[in-house]
Amino acid sequence: MIFPSLQQASQVMGGVNILSPIGLAILTIGILFTVGLPLTMILKGKKD
């Protein structure tokens, strides 16, 4: 079979522990982009 089963995929894709420094950095950058960027665009948008 071409596609691995779910159990095999979870073994291959380990992931990052969210409480590690790199996990917290990824989480912080994600929050800044998903909240901060749209908020900045709304507040400092084009003024007519």
N, C-alpha and C positions, 0 to 999 in steps of 0.2 A: 504494500500500500504506500502511496506517495506521501500522504499526510500522516504525521505521527499521532498516536492517541493522546488524550488529554493528560494522562499520567506521565507519559514520556516528555511531553512539552513542558510540564511543570518542572521536570528534572533538568532540562536544558536551560530554561529561562529562570535563573536563580533570582534575579532582582536585587534591589538595594534595601537594606534595613533602614526604615524611616527614621529611627532614632540615632543613626550614625551621622557624623558631620556632613558627609556628602548627601545623605538623604534629606537632612534639614536644609541644606543649600538648594537642592532641587525643588523642594517644597516651597521655599521662600521665593525663588525665581518664578515658579509657576503661579503663585498667588499674586506677585507683582505684575506679571503680564496679563493675567485674566481679570484682575480688578483694577490695577493702577493704570494700565494703558487705556482701556476704554473710558475710565473716569477722567483721565487727562484730556482725551479727545473731546469729551462732552463739555468739560469746563472751559477749555481753551480752544474751542472750535472756531470755525469761521464766523466772524462778526460782520453782520450786514450794515 
